[in-house]
């Protein structure tokens, strides 16, 4: 499993977790061919990692889900 530093200064928790989610997802996409029949343990571990960061962003971030939903609605209205 990959080790990530979660204590880097200058970036808030929400930005850090969302960035780690996107990077993990991209690593999973990049390292999994569309026609892959056999998956190694390393390849398989990339996908749950992305899910873990996404969960952490949604439920352990600094803002509540209601705050994020309100922000998304404002963007859609604009």
VEXGU-45465 format. One record per residue: x, y, z of N, C-alpha, C, O in turn; residue in one letter. Coordinates in steps of 0.001 Angstrom, whole numbers, padded with zeros to 6 digits, always signed. Example, Ala and Ser with C-alpha at 12.3 -4.5 7.8 and 13.67 -1.06 7.14 Angstrom:
// VEXGU-45465
+013190-005690+007800+012300-004500+007800+013200-003300+007800+014236-003319+008465A
+012850-002250+007080+013670-001060+007140+012900+000030+007870+013409+001138+008039S
//
This chain:
// VEXGU-45465
+000839-001175+000000+000000+000000+000000+000880+001233+000000+001970+001237+000572X
+000396+002270-000645+001152+003511-000733+001051+004281+000580+000030+004250+001267X
+002130+004962+000902+002149+005797+002098+002011+007252+001666+002732+007709+000779X
+001102+007968+002281+000869+009370+001977+001096+010191+003226+000766+009768+004334X
+001662+011370+003037+001816+012291+004157+000540+013092+004280+000125+013769+003339X
-000069+013015+005422-001310+013736+005648-001098+014979+006497-002064+015641+006877X
+000158+015305+006799+000440+016416+007695+001199+017557+007007+001883+018327+007680X
+001092+017675+005707+001788+018725+004977+001091+020053+005249-000131+020152+005139X
+001862+021062+005602+001282+022359+005919+000908+023144+004671+001349+022823+003567X
+000088+024177+004856-000263+025061+003765-001461+024630+002940-001842+025328+002000X
-002057+023509+003267-003226+023050+002524-004212+022477+003538-003822+021715+004423X
-005482+022841+003412-006437+022379+004417-006832+020924+004179-006523+020353+003132X
-007500+020341+005134-007837+018919+005111-008710+018560+003917-008472+017538+003274X
-009714+019372+003603-010593+019060+002479-009832+019025+001157-010016+018111+000354X
-008986+020011+000936-008205+020027-000303-007265+018833-000356-007109+018211-001407X
-006645+018511+000759-005707+017395+000801-006418+016077+000492-005946+015289-000327X
-007555+015843+001152-008271+014585+000946-008846+014491-000471-008816+013419-001075X
-009366+015591-001002-009901+015538-002365-008779+015308-003377-008965+014584-004355X
-007631+015912-003147-006486+015699-004046-005998+014257-003984-005708+013651-005016X
-005906+013711-002775-005483+012320-002641-006488+011363-003278-006104+010330-003827X
-007764+011704-003206-008787+010891-003866-008573+010894-005372-008564+009837-006003X
-008402+012073-005944-008217+012178-007389-006929+011500-007850-006919+010828-008881X
-005850+011668-007099-004591+011019-007464-004705+009495-007376-004213+008783-008251X
-005348+009000-006330-005524+007556-006185-006380+006994-007306-006085+005928-007846X
-007433+007704-007654-008301+007265-008747-007531+007241-010064-007654+006291-010838X
-006743+008273-010319-005954+008309-011547-004935+007178-011581-004714+006584-012636X
-004315+006870-010459-003373+005753-010407-004081+004437-010716-003534+003592-011426X
-005287+004258-010193-006055+003052-010476-006397+002939-011950-006258+001870-012545X
-006843+004038-012538-007200+004038-013963-005970+003759-014823-006020+002948-015748X
-004880+004432-014513-003657+004296-015300-003078+002884-015226-002565+002371-016220X
-003157+002267-014072-002524+000957-013872-003456-000229-014070-003089-001363-013762X
-004647+000016-014577-005580-001077-014836-006011-001026-016297-006860-000213-016661X
-005434-001885-017138-005853-001915-018534-007329-002293-018659-007864-003015-017818X
-007971-001807-019698-009398-002059-019899-009716-003542-020033-010802-003972-019644X
-008804-004323-020569-009055-005740-020780-008247-006626-019823-007898-007754-020169X
-007955-006122-018636-007160-006882-017671-007951-008086-017164-009031-007936-016594X
-007403-009274-017377-008054-010503-016910-007575-010889-015517-008346-011401-014705X
-006312-010644-015250-005755-010984-013942-005262-009713-013266-004609-008867-013877X
-005593-009610-012001-005188-008443-011236-004184-008871-010179-004389-009864-009482X
-003102-008120-010065-002148-008372-008989-002670-007715-007716-003585-006892-007759X
-002081-008088-006588-002486-007478-005319-002245-005973-005322-003045-005208-004784X
-001138-005553-005930-000817-004123-005983-001861-003377-006806-002320-002310-006398X
-002238-003919-007953-003237-003276-008809-004581-003214-008099-005260-002188-008144X
-004965-004291-007451-006245-004322-006756-006285-003320-005605-007332-002731-005337X
-005164-003121-004926-005118-002232-003764-005289-000764-004133-005619+000048-003269X
-005074-000409-005384-005230+000988-005799-006678+001465-005695-006920+002615-005329X
-007630+000609-006006-009037+001009-006031-009625+001224-004641-010283+002243-004427X
-009424+000320-003689-009940+000616-002338-009279+001850-001727-009889+002542-000911X
-008028+002129-002122-007356+003332-001629-008100+004587-002050-008275+005505-001249X
-008537+004634-003299-009310+005783-003783-010628+005890-003023-011065+006987-002676X
-011253+004753-002770-012520+004761-002029-012324+005247-000595-013168+005968-000063X
-011221+004858+000026-010948+005298+001407-010783+006813+001482-011330+007454+002378X
-010031+007387+000542-009842+008837+000544-011150+009557+000243-011424+010606+000825X
-011960+009009-000657-013254+009630-000953-014152+009605+000281-014821+010594+000581X
-014170+008491+000991-014960+008390+002223-014467+009403+003253-015264+010091+003892X
-013146+009486+003407-012571+010428+004376-012940+011862+004004-013253+012669+004880X
-012905+012184+002713-013288+013534+002282-014738+013821+002634-015052+014895+003148X
-015620+012872+002364-017046+013099+002588-017414+013173+004062-018255+013986+004446X
-016796+012337+004898-017266+012209+006267-016286+012692+007341-016679+012864+008495X
-015027+012911+006983-014045+013315+007987-013399+014662+007677-012482+015094+008376X
-013875+015315+006639-013316+016616+006255-013742+017712+007217-014462+017471+008186X
-013283+018911+006929-013567+020055+007794-014989+020582+007615-015568+021115+008561X
-015558+020444+006429-016901+020944+006165-017922+019812+006258-017595+018647+006034X
-019134+020162+006585-020183+019156+006643-020697+018884+005229-020457+019660+004304X
-021402+017778+005086-021984+017443+003776-022966+018524+003343-023054+018839+002156X
-023706+019095+004292-024641+020171+003975-023945+021400+003423-024453+022051+002510X
-022777+021722+003978-022002+022858+003466-021561+022624+002026-021656+023515+001183X
-021078+021414+001757-020634+021088+000398-021809+021078-000571-021676+021550-001700X
-022955+020549-000154-024135+020510-001021-024587+021928-001358-024937+022209-002505X
-024584+022832-000362-024968+024218-000605-024025+024853-001622-024469+025564-002523X
-022731+024600-001480-021752+025155-002404-021995+024623-003820-021930+025384-004785X
-022273+023338-003947-022545+022750-005256-023789+023359-005887-023815+023603-007094X
-024814+023606-005088-026028+024229-005620-025735+025642-006111-026276+026062-007134X
-024898+026373-005406-024553+027725-005820-023823+027708-007151-024061+028565-008002X
-022950+026755-007335-022216+026627-008600-023187+026305-009727-023080+026873-010813X
-024137+025396-009483-025106+025033-010512-025974+026220-010897-026279+026412-012074X
-026371+027011-009917-027201+028180-010184-026436+029175-011033-026969+029741-011988X
-025186+029380-010676-024363+030329-011419-024207+029870-012835-023545+030536-013630X
//
